[in-house]
């Protein structure tokens, strides 16, 4: 029974395909008889010429001798005079990164101007000379809209350099 059903399906399929699309096949063969594929030739590849490394006789950039040489050069040039005072007692705002703090206002008491700084969930009153931030930042000035600090950070050679940072007044959200 299965064989008979398979033969009947094959006969029906062959009957459908004999002349049904002959006009499309003729048109397709007419359109493609002059077509030939053309692939351009590959470009000429120049031969690789290795360049010899001439720095092998110099100081290895990863060796301890290079670090010692840089330290002696900085000692000769007089750099390295800036250093943070690691023995002084740390102030509470030195535990917070500067970008996590917000200046929320100023207060003037007598002739002294104080800034109000929010860090964590607490509000702190700071004045010129207080320390804040993780980079030994000392407050150099307080204006109505910003606090200016001088921070000590290490450069790529391990030398302490001074940079100026500011903390802007944050407007209250309405």
Steps between C-alpha positions, in 0.01 A plus 500: 500500500784744590680430175187571299446831682864607440474416127176698469658808666806477276281479189297805606813703571660411169181592314496844663860584416517403133375806316390735768810726522655441160456864396686619812782255435536619139510867612755424770727310262473784244596764760792305649662354185749789465572545869844403619633560851802728533714512811775762499848367570632523854723800574873448523612442858834651594744279682531556876831644610561473876648806673766418757442623857783735592396575859613169646826651622315772702336472839208257519188709576381235747822461695561635852808686369271731296301587813819568694630719214175702495515544879860622495422744217203644691713528814767690303245737347355588843155358430322310768475788748122456510387224733181450696524509878411142585544555876228765543157387624255434216186714480154341451454621139824330390318168514279598203595540134457858381243405235271347763475828697261789434542863593152610610564854627714749690478667841677817609563534873678826581771530236540125449327327209409134535371259236238237567594166347280194485688169509323174554190589700668767712552873460845644580616860553845565350726803479817601321784269610282191562580179315253307286509231233721196465794684339618711796291796378526817706240774457664817364190715449124500551277709275123525488481235228814284533772358719853499359750236617862416438553124486818293501506209256777279371599520134623211286851529645374480856565869568245702697348778293246763594173544313207733551148361539166664563174399659207689347187611685214258430165666434208364699248298298152648497 
